[in-house]
Amino acid sequence: MLQEFNHLMDYIEAHLTEEISGKEISKIAGLSDYHFKRMFSYMAGMSLSEYIKNRRFSVANAELINGAKVTDIACKYGYRSIEGFSRAFREWSGFLPSEITKNKIQKSFPKFSFFIDIRGGISMEFKIERKEMFNIVGVSKRVPIQFEGENNAIIELAKTITEQQRNQMHQLADLYPHQVLNVSYDFDDGFLEEKGYLTHMIGFATTKENPFDHLEQITIEESLWAIFPNQGPFPSTLQETTAKIYSEWLPSSDYEPAELPGISFTKYNATSENVYIEVWMAVKKKVNDKPG
């Protein structure tokens, strides 16, 4: 997987003056837009679009120092006016392009390279488990994408669950963990910048079909699942576990994400300061014949 990431950095470098399509990025990375961009953000500490912007302005900075005209640089990097380019460049560097040309002010942002950096010797507990096809029955809504903190839209969704719906879900729940699951799927483009929406379902796992009019059902196909247990304060432990899955475990594992919803659940022990959580990621064995 690191090989694909580095190949993608080469591709971006060769196409900085062009529009870089999500389809081409996914093809090179060998992952869906969602999984690749999420993994990139956790590994790089910034969004892919922010990285590309930083590289474009860094190269533009060097070209201005070497005598390129501001008009030519603005056009080269897709800006319709010198004013638009100058404003964006100043936001990035703190200087106008004309000041760079005159005073030879260098600001650089180097091309990324990815490698495994083992730090601290802290192991990450997980297990790989095959689950037969099952259903999740509950309630859902489109909610804003949010990586940190508690998502108020999900909290509001939970508050809408009626006593009748709750009883009906419990009647159907016949699979581990026999408690509420949080399920996320159908992500909009732009989630990397925390833009757009995803569908979030609150429900229970079951082998049964949903007979109730006021509940919804999704079917989860048979798959391998990587299951990551952890314990600590909520929601930071859940978010940190997810970050480590994408930034540390996936790049060094023999697995890659499968295109199924993400699932998690939380068991509270009196307070939110020490909760048990599990994060489930559907995975498949890596195919080792991808082009390098």
Phi, psi and omega in degrees: 000322178296326178299317179295320179298316180291325174299320179294321177299322177295318180297314179300318182299324182280350185230032183296333182268006181241167172286129183257112188278147176298326180295318180292321177299313180297321180297315181289317183287337181075020180225161174294160176309312185301305186291320180296310185293326178292317179296318180301314183297321179289322181285322187266341182078015178201165178285160177297318180297324177293320177300313181298318178299315180299318180292318180299314181291326178297316178292319178300320178302313180295321180293322177295319177300325182275009171102005179294148179281143181301320179302315182293319181293318179301314179294319183300323183260020167086016179268140184278343180215155176296324182298315180298316178295315183298319180295314180294321180294320179294322176299325181282313190256339186090358182226152172285152177305323179297326178291324177297314181297318184285315189256001177056046181277123183258122168233127185234157174221107189288154173298140180280147166230141183251137175207163179277125178242105182276119184233135168083342179066025181270121181280157179242117183285133175201164171219152177255126185222134175271129178244133173293165178304137178215168178251154168239126183243129181180214179235151182214163173198162173283128182231153178297143177287132183209125184269332185234152179075175179281133181276111185297329180293325177288321176299317179295321177301315180299324181291339181279348182291125181275165177299323178297313179298319180299315179296320179295319178297318179295327178297327184271338188293107179229017179231154174306139008265013180058035177205178186299132172251147171253124188233129182237137182196175180054062180281137172288158168297149179095004182297334182300324178268016184057042175248154177085194189225163170225164173268127179242126178248137170250118185193192182236150176278139183206153172270352187268161172272145182283119178262001190261136183291331186263012175238154177250163181223136167237149180254130179257117182293157177304137183196164163281144177231134168269124186243125187241105175273150177201169182214137180160195182290148178254138008263003187298323181295319177299315182290323178291323177297315178299318179299317181292326177301312184284323187269335185239310187287308184301311183299334184253003183265176176265017185234159171225159185294144170263157185275070176228161181302152171274140185230143173210162171211160185227131173250119182272139174245077178075311181233172178271006183274344181211078183254154173265131179230152168231136173248127179250128174237123175291132185225166172219156179298140178294143172265125189266013181252022176289147179294141180271000000 
